[in-house]
């Protein structure tokens, strides 16, 4: 390893590890209300990228020249991505949508940089005053910029960070937030294994809607991708929300205890079943199948999404996602359909062009 890389590695790893341990120790005491999506700024927690959504992941742990990997995971930014432009669009539920734009550049002095813009438009709503008199309509949306930087310390280790200022505007109320991602990755020499540890969405609101500061969806997560040398597929596995253990909650449709209507005896869910259920809620998995030199099929699964959105029916497809990808030398298109719940599955479309 070159001397400069050793110096960078020795300087960055203790800082990153210290931040991770601080997050692990401090977060559980203040993050209880975030379980089951009880946090602010969905724009920070929802992916717009077709490839990422198809695999059911939050970001890509992948050594590639696909700019989506660098835009979602700053430690994967590298010079081969420079000159790439991406555009994504996701029509959500009635009247709402989200999307993003991204560009990657490289500087000899600064390294590889990414610029991005993300938005979530929650639609238009009817406005009324205190007496119930119609006052027209108003809109609600979150807008986020992102500036990312990545550096390879040597051929195997990389480090990256990303700053994301967010403007939220709901009717006449506004709030400004600054969030950060910090990531470190390892890629083996054969480029078959990549692992990333990332602190996501850590930061705070600078200005608020009222006097109450809302908590961001910050988390510590780890993701891995692996490909057998001659296999036509790559496996992905993720562990998220590592700063808290309990991700379940009291679900009235599926209670943790049942009462016999005749004897009144209460039956609690067993410790082993509860432990397995909580452990599975941290996990996500996906597979990408190479159907040729330019065509890809992708499938992903999130147990937590499936558990939180299940209904009474035995068939439950929430938590599953799938997609297709077509790639040429300069152009790439990715499509994904992600089943967030039973009633609707948003479609993700991402276009990429390499100059």
Long-range contacts (C-beta under 8 A, 24 or more apart in sequence): 1-153, 1-154, 2-154, 5-153, 5-154, 5-157, 8-151, 8-153, 8-159, 9-153, 9-154, 9-157, 12-153, 12-159, 12-184, 13-184, 16-159, 16-182, 16-184, 16-197, 16-199, 19-182, 19-199, 20-197, 20-199, 20-220, 23-199, 23-202, 23-218, 23-220, 23-243, 24-220, 24-242, 24-243, 27-218, 27-220, 27-243, 27-244, 28-243, 28-244, 28-245, 30-215, 31-215, 31-218, 31-243, 31-244, 32-244, 33-215, 34-215, 34-217, 35-244, 35-246, 35-247, 35-248, 35-249, 36-247, 36-249, 36-308, 39-214, 39-215, 39-216, 39-217, 40-168, 40-205, 40-214, 40-215, 40-216, 40-217, 41-142, 41-166, 41-168, 41-177, 41-179, 41-201, 41-214, 41-216, 41-217, 42-120, 42-142, 43-98, 43-118, 43-119, 43-120, 43-142, 43-143, 43-144, 43-166, 44-144, 44-164, 44-166, 44-179, 44-200, 44-201, 44-216, 44-217, 45-201, 45-217, 46-98, 46-120, 47-72, 47-348, 48-88, 48-89, 48-90, 48-98, 48-99, 48-100, 48-118, 48-348, 48-350, 49-86, 49-88, 49-100, 49-334, 49-348, 49-350, 50-88, 50-323, 50-325, 50-333, 50-334, 50-335, 50-336, 50-348, 50-349, 50-350, 51-298, 51-323, 51-325, 51-334, 51-336, 51-350, 52-336, 53-90, 53-300, 53-321, 53-323, 53-336, 53-338, 53-348, 54-286, 54-298, 54-299, 54-300, 54-321, 54-322, 54-323, 54-324, 54-325, 54-334, 54-335, 54-336, 54-337, 54-338, 54-348, 55-236, 55-286, 55-287, 55-288, 55-298, 55-299, 55-300, 55-321, 55-323, 56-284, 56-285, 56-286, 56-300, 56-301, 56-302, 56-305, 56-319, 56-320, 56-321, 56-338, 57-223, 57-236, 57-238, 57-284, 57-286, 57-300, 58-200, 58-221, 58-223, 58-238, 58-240, 58-284, 59-196, 59-198, 59-200, 59-223, 60-223, 60-225, 61-185, 61-194, 61-195, 61-196, 61-223, 61-224, 61-225, 61-236, 62-194, 62-225, 62-234, 63-187, 63-191, 63-194, 65-354, 66-332, 66-352, 67-102, 67-104, 67-114, 67-352, 68-102, 68-334, 68-350, 68-352, 70-104, 70-112, 70-114, 70-148, 70-150, 71-100, 71-102, 71-104, 71-114, 71-116, 71-146, 71-148, 73-160, 73-183, 73-185, 73-196, 73-198, 74-114, 74-148, 74-149, 74-150, 74-160, 74-161, 74-162, 74-181, 74-183, 75-150, 75-158, 75-159, 75-160, 75-183, 75-184, 75-185, 75-196, 75-198, 76-150, 76-158, 76-160, 76-185, 76-194, 76-196, 77-104, 77-111, 77-112, 77-113, 77-114, 77-148, 77-149, 77-150, 77-158, 77-160, 78-112, 78-150, 78-152, 78-158, 79-106, 79-112, 81-106, 81-112, 82-106, 82-112, 83-354, 83-355, 84-352, 84-353, 84-354, 84-355, 85-352, 85-353, 85-355, 86-350, 86-351, 86-352, 87-350, 87-351, 88-348, 88-349, 88-350, 88-351, 89-348, 89-349, 90-346, 90-347, 90-348, 90-349, 91-346, 91-347, 92-346, 93-344, 94-123, 95-123, 95-124, 96-120, 96-121, 96-122, 96-123, 97-121, 102-146, 110-149, 111-149, 111-150, 111-151, 112-149, 112-150, 112-151, 113-147, 113-148, 113-149, 114-146, 114-147, 114-148, 114-149, 114-150, 114-162, 115-145, 115-146, 115-147, 115-148, 116-144, 116-145, 116-146, 116-147, 116-148, 117-143, 117-144, 117-145, 117-146, 118-143, 118-144, 118-145, 118-146, 119-143, 119-144, 122-170, 127-171, 138-170, 138-171, 138-172, 139-169, 139-171, 140-169, 140-170, 140-171, 141-168, 141-169, 141-170, 142-166, 142-167, 142-168, 142-169, 143-167, 143-168, 143-169, 148-181, 155-187, 155-189, 156-186, 156-187, 156-188, 156-189, 157-184, 157-185, 157-186, 158-184, 158-185, 158-187, 159-183, 159-184, 159-185, 160-184, 160-185, 164-201, 164-203, 168-209, 170-209, 173-209, 173-210, 174-207, 174-209, 175-205, 175-207, 175-208, 175-209, 176-205, 176-206, 176-207, 177-203, 177-204, 177-205, 177-206, 177-216, 178-203, 178-204, 178-206, 179-203, 179-216, 179-218, 190-229, 192-226, 192-227, 192-228, 192-229, 193-224, 193-225, 193-226, 193-227, 194-224, 194-225, 195-222, 195-223, 195-224, 196-222, 196-223, 196-224, 197-221, 197-222, 198-222, 198-223, 218-243, 219-243, 232-289, 232-290, 232-291, 233-287, 233-288, 233-289, 233-290, 234-287, 234-288, 234-290, 235-285, 235-286, 235-287, 236-284, 236-285, 236-286, 236-287, 236-288, 236-300, 237-283, 237-284, 237-285, 237-286, 238-283, 238-284, 238-285, 239-282, 239-283, 240-282, 240-284, 241-281, 241-282, 242-282, 245-278, 246-278, 247-278, 247-281, 247-282, 247-304, 248-274, 248-277, 248-278, 248-281, 248-307, 251-308, 253-310, 253-311, 253-312, 254-310, 277-307, 280-304, 280-307, 281-307, 286-321, 294-326, 294-327, 294-328, 295-324, 295-325, 295-326, 295-327, 296-324, 296-325, 296-326, 296-327, 297-322, 297-323, 297-324, 297-325, 298-322, 298-323, 298-324, 298-325, 298-336, 300-338, 305-339, 305-340, 309-340, 309-341, 309-342, 311-342, 313-342, 316-342, 317-342, 318-342, 323-348, 329-354, 330-354, 330-355
